[in-house]
Amino acid sequence: MKKQPVKEIEVFLNPHPDRDYEINMECPEFTCLCPKTGQPDFAVILIHYVPDKQCIELKSLKLYLWSYRNEGGFHEKVVNQILDDLVAACKPRRMKVTGDFNVRGGIHTSVTVEYAKGRKKKVK
C-alpha cells in the first residue's frame, strides 16, 4: 500500500463510455507552498469532468494531490498543472478544475481552468 505522495495518476475503464455523465470531486485538504515565503497555502480543489474511456482512481488522486505539500507554486501555476496532469492521465471529454484558496495577505483567490476535447490550447 502506497503511503507516500506520488505524481502518477491511476485510471480505470469507464463503465459507461457510451454516455455523457459528470463526475464531481471535492478535495478540501489541498496544500502547497507559497513560492515567495515557503509558508503553506490551503485550498479546496474542485474537479468536474465528463469521462471518455477512462476514469480517475480516487486513491491515486489523493496521493497525487498530496505531492503538492512539498512544492512551491503560484496558485495559477498549480491549478493549471493539476488540469494538465489529469487530462493527460484520463483524456476526458471535458474537465474543469478550480482551486479555491484560503485568504492570504487579505486576498481570497480562486483559479478555474477548463479543458474540452478537440479545443486547442491558446498560447501567446
C-alpha positions, 0 to 999 in steps of 0.5 A, spaced: 500 500 500 502 506 497 503 511 503 507 516 500 505 522 495 506 520 488 505 524 481 502 518 477 495 518 476 491 511 476 485 510 471 480 505 470 475 503 464 469 507 464 463 503 465 459 507 461 463 510 455 457 510 451 454 516 455 455 523 457 455 523 465 459 528 470 463 526 475 464 531 481 470 531 486 471 535 492 478 535 495 478 540 501 485 538 504 489 541 498 496 544 500 502 547 497 507 552 498 507 559 497 513 560 492 515 567 495 515 565 503 515 557 503 509 558 508 503 553 506 497 555 502 490 551 503 485 550 498 479 546 496 480 543 489 474 542 485 474 537 479 468 536 474 469 532 468 465 528 463 469 521 462 471 518 455 474 511 456 477 512 462 476 514 469 480 517 475 482 512 481 480 516 487 486 513 491 491 515 486 488 522 486 489 523 493 496 521 493 497 525 487 494 531 490 498 530 496 505 531 492 503 538 492 505 539 500 512 539 498 512 544 492 512 551 491 507 554 486 503 560 484 496 558 485 495 559 477 501 555 476 498 549 480 491 549 478 493 549 471 498 543 472 493 539 476 488 540 469 494 538 465 496 532 469 489 529 469 487 530 462 493 527 460 492 521 465 484 520 463 483 524 456 476 526 458 471 529 454 471 535 458 474 537 465 474 543 469 478 544 475 478 550 480 482 551 486 479 555 491 484 558 496 484 560 503 485 568 504 492 570 504 495 577 505 487 579 505 486 576 498 481 570 497 483 567 490 480 562 486 483 559 479 478 555 474 481 552 468 477 548 463 479 543 458 474 540 452 476 535 447 478 537 440 479 545 443 486 547 442 490 550 447 491 558 446 498 560 447 501 567 446 
